[in-house]
């Protein structure tokens, strides 16, 4: 089989390589999966560079999220069942994984959607739930045109939450407004901490920040008194410079959010409810799940270049 590996951390195009490897043999309680689609997430790129919350064990494959077809039967799932899953190292043609970790794909859900059904929509759903946001309250999402941003906009609007977003390209404004965003700010041209309070009656109630750095600081300044910032990414690879006076006099709160940790902590009933609601959302004909381009696994280098393209609209998938 083909697999994409790296033996040291670094820039993805410099350290990743394609090689042949034997098809894995399933162990006790495991099944063999032929991987059919993988999406490229920011976490994948950070993992390869050694900047993620877990460190690679070399040699390591990249990727955390994928879907595929069972090539062997388990105790509950039969050969030919389509499944989605999250694990370390999905940029392979075959994986042997515990049957208990797999989620059957609902009938009618294509691979293009199934391979995106965990990380971004589950993060968006659980962050909205954890934030305590109510109808008519304001949410600000940095990097609003990202896959996470688009899911979060749609899920928030279902609850009647008002949504503001940041983008860096004017053409993304109309796209997000069609999804339901009430306010979209191009931070390359507009002053976020001025525009947002002017249009949200003094500031937003909650910020979901995926960027960090200076934009994170500006988003923090866009909160109203007693506001909350939930930090779940660091696309800028820079820490947020905190304004102590702002934190004190507006009694602001900042907390981190990592899906991996939360999923291991919440009860199975809550986890199952979250998956059920996310799947219902993804299967709704009015929901939008964007794919920009698809590449064979062998063309992972071209896929990464497409992923890094400025102003990209939609996910980059690696398919088999």
PEBEL-V479022 format. One record per backbone hydrogen bond with DSSP energy under -0.5 kcal/mol. CO is the residue of the C=O (numbers start at 1). NH is the residue of the N-H. If there is no record, write none. Layout:
co->[CO/CO]
nh->[NH/NH]
This chain:
co->[1/2/3/3/4/5/6/11/11/12/17/19/24/27/29/31/32/32/33/33/34/36/37/38/39/41/41/42/43/44/45/46/46/47/48/56/60/62/62/63/63/64/65/66/67/67/68/69/70/77/78/81/82/83/84/85/87/90/91/93/95/95/97/98/99/102/103/106/108/110/110/111/113/114/116/118/119/120/121/122/123/124/125/126/127/128/128/129/134/137/138/138/139/140/140/141/143/146/147/148/149/150/151/152/153/154/155/156/156/157/160/162/163/163/164/165/166/167/169/170/170/171/172/173/174/175/176/176/177/183/184/185/185/186/186/190/191/191/192/194/195/196/196/197/204/205/206/207/207/208/208/209/209/210/211/212/212/213/214/215/216/217/219/220/222/224/227/228/228/229/229/230/230/231/234/238/240/242/243/244/245/246/247/248/250/253/255/258/259/260/261/262/262/267/268/269/270/271/272/273/274/275/276/277/278/279/280/281/284/287/290/293/295/296/297/299/300/301/302/303/304/306/309/312/315/315/315/316/317/317/318/319]
nh->[21/93/5/19/62/17/60/14/15/16/5/3/26/30/99/97/71/72/35/95/69/320/67/318/41/44/45/46/47/48/49/51/52/50/10/58/6/90/91/89/90/87/39/85/36/37/83/34/80/74/81/70/105/68/103/66/89/92/4/35/33/97/31/101/102/104/84/109/110/113/114/115/116/117/121/122/123/124/125/126/127/128/129/130/131/132/133/132/137/162/205/206/164/142/208/166/146/150/151/152/153/154/155/156/157/158/159/159/161/160/136/139/182/183/141/185/144/187/172/173/174/175/176/177/178/179/180/181/180/165/186/167/187/189/190/192/194/195/196/198/199/199/200/202/224/228/140/209/230/142/210/232/233/235/236/215/216/217/218/219/220/221/222/223/204/227/253/207/230/231/255/209/232/257/237/213/242/244/247/248/249/250/252/251/226/229/231/262/263/264/265/265/266/271/272/273/274/275/276/277/278/279/280/281/282/283/284/284/287/289/315/317/319/299/300/303/304/305/306/307/308/309/312/314/292/293/317/40/295/319/38/297]
